[in-house]
Amino acid sequence: MMPEQGWVKDAETGQYCHDAAVQVNAPAATCFELWANFEALPSIMTYVKKVTRMEAQVWHWEARVAGRDEAWDAEMTQFVPNEAIAWHAVRGLRNAGTVHFAATAAGCLITVHLCYDPPFGFLGDFVAERSVNDEFHAQLQQDLLNFKHAVEAGNYDQYRRAA
């Protein structure tokens, strides 16, 4: 169970884990298609600045978190159309996560589970626990709401893959 602040430090990995969800009044297939266009995720996720495909299942990510530019290469470990996407970093900022798309009577429930290891060891942990995690979690929830509103309003051309 997630504590009140929305994040927890995983006892096994030492990573900080965030869970967030949003109910979208649209089919799971639509939500999945739009989210799976990784290059468009900077339109959804505030911290993500650029995503570039490197190999069939490897993507290079650039983000700005807590005033620092961070980068990593993530390998897709699961890609089940209309259901789930999972990844883990193979280089750079250590992180991993899943995004699930569950069909519901009201449309699609999107749940995000994201874990990361802040850089700089003890100092990184200190800053993460004092401010970064709360700010990141609040923004993650807002980003999900922004995605929900764009999809429900039909304003999602920026999320579609170029033809």
Contacts in CASP RR format, 6 or more apart in sequence:
PFRMAT RR
TARGET T0000
AUTHOR 0000-0000-0000
METHOD contacts of the structure
MODEL  1
MMPEQGWVKDAETGQYCHDAAVQVNAPAATCFELWANFEALPSIMTYVKK
VTRMEAQVWHWEARVAGRDEAWDAEMTQFVPNEAIAWHAVRGLRNAGTVH
FAATAAGCLITVHLCYDPPFGFLGDFVAERSVNDEFHAQLQQDLLNFKHA
VEAGNYDQYRRAA
2 8 0 8 1.000
2 19 0 8 1.000
5 133 0 8 1.000
5 134 0 8 1.000
5 137 0 8 1.000
6 18 0 8 1.000
6 19 0 8 1.000
6 20 0 8 1.000
6 137 0 8 1.000
7 16 0 8 1.000
7 17 0 8 1.000
7 18 0 8 1.000
7 19 0 8 1.000
7 133 0 8 1.000
7 134 0 8 1.000
7 136 0 8 1.000
7 137 0 8 1.000
8 16 0 8 1.000
8 17 0 8 1.000
9 15 0 8 1.000
9 16 0 8 1.000
9 17 0 8 1.000
9 125 0 8 1.000
9 129 0 8 1.000
10 16 0 8 1.000
10 17 0 8 1.000
10 115 0 8 1.000
13 115 0 8 1.000
13 117 0 8 1.000
14 117 0 8 1.000
15 94 0 8 1.000
15 95 0 8 1.000
15 96 0 8 1.000
15 115 0 8 1.000
15 116 0 8 1.000
15 117 0 8 1.000
16 115 0 8 1.000
16 116 0 8 1.000
16 117 0 8 1.000
16 118 0 8 1.000
16 128 0 8 1.000
16 133 0 8 1.000
17 113 0 8 1.000
17 114 0 8 1.000
17 115 0 8 1.000
18 112 0 8 1.000
18 113 0 8 1.000
18 114 0 8 1.000
18 115 0 8 1.000
18 133 0 8 1.000
18 136 0 8 1.000
18 137 0 8 1.000
18 140 0 8 1.000
19 111 0 8 1.000
19 112 0 8 1.000
19 113 0 8 1.000
19 114 0 8 1.000
20 111 0 8 1.000
20 112 0 8 1.000
20 137 0 8 1.000
20 140 0 8 1.000
20 141 0 8 1.000
20 144 0 8 1.000
21 109 0 8 1.000
21 110 0 8 1.000
21 111 0 8 1.000
21 112 0 8 1.000
21 144 0 8 1.000
22 109 0 8 1.000
22 110 0 8 1.000
22 141 0 8 1.000
22 144 0 8 1.000
22 145 0 8 1.000
22 147 0 8 1.000
22 148 0 8 1.000
23 104 0 8 1.000
23 106 0 8 1.000
23 107 0 8 1.000
23 108 0 8 1.000
23 109 0 8 1.000
23 110 0 8 1.000
23 148 0 8 1.000
24 31 0 8 1.000
24 107 0 8 1.000
24 108 0 8 1.000
24 109 0 8 1.000
24 110 0 8 1.000
24 147 0 8 1.000
24 148 0 8 1.000
24 151 0 8 1.000
24 152 0 8 1.000
25 106 0 8 1.000
25 107 0 8 1.000
25 148 0 8 1.000
25 152 0 8 1.000
26 107 0 8 1.000
26 108 0 8 1.000
26 151 0 8 1.000
26 152 0 8 1.000
27 103 0 8 1.000
27 107 0 8 1.000
27 108 0 8 1.000
28 82 0 8 1.000
28 83 0 8 1.000
28 101 0 8 1.000
28 102 0 8 1.000
28 103 0 8 1.000
28 107 0 8 1.000
28 108 0 8 1.000
29 81 0 8 1.000
29 82 0 8 1.000
30 108 0 8 1.000
30 151 0 8 1.000
31 101 0 8 1.000
31 108 0 8 1.000
31 110 0 8 1.000
31 151 0 8 1.000
32 81 0 8 1.000
32 82 0 8 1.000
32 83 0 8 1.000
32 85 0 8 1.000
32 101 0 8 1.000
32 108 0 8 1.000
33 160 0 8 1.000
34 40 0 8 1.000
34 147 0 8 1.000
34 151 0 8 1.000
34 156 0 8 1.000
34 159 0 8 1.000
34 160 0 8 1.000
35 41 0 8 1.000
35 44 0 8 1.000
35 85 0 8 1.000
35 99 0 8 1.000
35 101 0 8 1.000
35 110 0 8 1.000
35 147 0 8 1.000
35 159 0 8 1.000
36 79 0 8 1.000
36 81 0 8 1.000
36 85 0 8 1.000
37 159 0 8 1.000
37 160 0 8 1.000
37 161 0 8 1.000
38 51 0 8 1.000
38 53 0 8 1.000
38 59 0 8 1.000
39 51 0 8 1.000
39 52 0 8 1.000
39 53 0 8 1.000
40 158 0 8 1.000
40 159 0 8 1.000
40 160 0 8 1.000
40 161 0 8 1.000
41 48 0 8 1.000
41 51 0 8 1.000
42 48 0 8 1.000
42 49 0 8 1.000
42 50 0 8 1.000
42 51 0 8 1.000
43 158 0 8 1.000
43 159 0 8 1.000
44 143 0 8 1.000
44 146 0 8 1.000
44 147 0 8 1.000
44 159 0 8 1.000
45 140 0 8 1.000
45 143 0 8 1.000
46 139 0 8 1.000
46 142 0 8 1.000
46 143 0 8 1.000
47 63 0 8 1.000
47 64 0 8 1.000
47 65 0 8 1.000
47 136 0 8 1.000
47 139 0 8 1.000
48 61 0 8 1.000
48 62 0 8 1.000
48 63 0 8 1.000
49 62 0 8 1.000
49 63 0 8 1.000
49 64 0 8 1.000
49 69 0 8 1.000
50 60 0 8 1.000
50 61 0 8 1.000
50 62 0 8 1.000
51 59 0 8 1.000
51 60 0 8 1.000
51 61 0 8 1.000
51 62 0 8 1.000
52 59 0 8 1.000
52 60 0 8 1.000
53 59 0 8 1.000
53 60 0 8 1.000
54 60 0 8 1.000
54 73 0 8 1.000
57 75 0 8 1.000
57 76 0 8 1.000
57 79 0 8 1.000
58 73 0 8 1.000
58 74 0 8 1.000
58 75 0 8 1.000
58 76 0 8 1.000
58 90 0 8 1.000
59 73 0 8 1.000
59 74 0 8 1.000
59 76 0 8 1.000
59 87 0 8 1.000
60 71 0 8 1.000
60 72 0 8 1.000
60 73 0 8 1.000
61 71 0 8 1.000
61 72 0 8 1.000
61 73 0 8 1.000
61 74 0 8 1.000
62 69 0 8 1.000
62 70 0 8 1.000
62 71 0 8 1.000
63 69 0 8 1.000
63 70 0 8 1.000
63 71 0 8 1.000
63 93 0 8 1.000
64 70 0 8 1.000
65 132 0 8 1.000
65 136 0 8 1.000
66 127 0 8 1.000
66 131 0 8 1.000
66 132 0 8 1.000
66 135 0 8 1.000
68 119 0 8 1.000
70 92 0 8 1.000
70 93 0 8 1.000
70 119 0 8 1.000
71 92 0 8 1.000
71 93 0 8 1.000
72 89 0 8 1.000
72 91 0 8 1.000
72 92 0 8 1.000
72 93 0 8 1.000
72 94 0 8 1.000
72 95 0 8 1.000
73 89 0 8 1.000
73 90 0 8 1.000
73 91 0 8 1.000
73 92 0 8 1.000
74 87 0 8 1.000
74 88 0 8 1.000
74 89 0 8 1.000
74 90 0 8 1.000
74 95 0 8 1.000
75 87 0 8 1.000
75 88 0 8 1.000
75 89 0 8 1.000
75 90 0 8 1.000
76 85 0 8 1.000
76 86 0 8 1.000
76 87 0 8 1.000
77 86 0 8 1.000
77 87 0 8 1.000
77 88 0 8 1.000
78 84 0 8 1.000
78 85 0 8 1.000
78 86 0 8 1.000
78 98 0 8 1.000
79 85 0 8 1.000
79 86 0 8 1.000
82 101 0 8 1.000
82 103 0 8 1.000
83 100 0 8 1.000
83 101 0 8 1.000
83 102 0 8 1.000
84 98 0 8 1.000
84 99 0 8 1.000
84 100 0 8 1.000
84 101 0 8 1.000
85 98 0 8 1.000
85 99 0 8 1.000
86 96 0 8 1.000
86 97 0 8 1.000
86 98 0 8 1.000
86 99 0 8 1.000
87 96 0 8 1.000
87 97 0 8 1.000
87 98 0 8 1.000
88 95 0 8 1.000
88 96 0 8 1.000
88 97 0 8 1.000
89 95 0 8 1.000
89 96 0 8 1.000
93 116 0 8 1.000
93 117 0 8 1.000
93 119 0 8 1.000
94 116 0 8 1.000
94 117 0 8 1.000
95 114 0 8 1.000
95 115 0 8 1.000
95 116 0 8 1.000
95 117 0 8 1.000
96 114 0 8 1.000
96 115 0 8 1.000
97 112 0 8 1.000
97 113 0 8 1.000
97 114 0 8 1.000
97 115 0 8 1.000
98 112 0 8 1.000
98 113 0 8 1.000
99 110 0 8 1.000
99 111 0 8 1.000
99 112 0 8 1.000
99 113 0 8 1.000
100 109 0 8 1.000
100 110 0 8 1.000
100 111 0 8 1.000
100 113 0 8 1.000
101 108 0 8 1.000
101 109 0 8 1.000
101 110 0 8 1.000
102 108 0 8 1.000
102 109 0 8 1.000
102 110 0 8 1.000
102 111 0 8 1.000
110 144 0 8 1.000
110 147 0 8 1.000
112 140 0 8 1.000
112 144 0 8 1.000
114 140 0 8 1.000
118 124 0 8 1.000
118 125 0 8 1.000
118 127 0 8 1.000
118 128 0 8 1.000
118 132 0 8 1.000
120 127 0 8 1.000
149 155 0 8 1.000
150 156 0 8 1.000
150 159 0 8 1.000
151 159 0 8 1.000
END
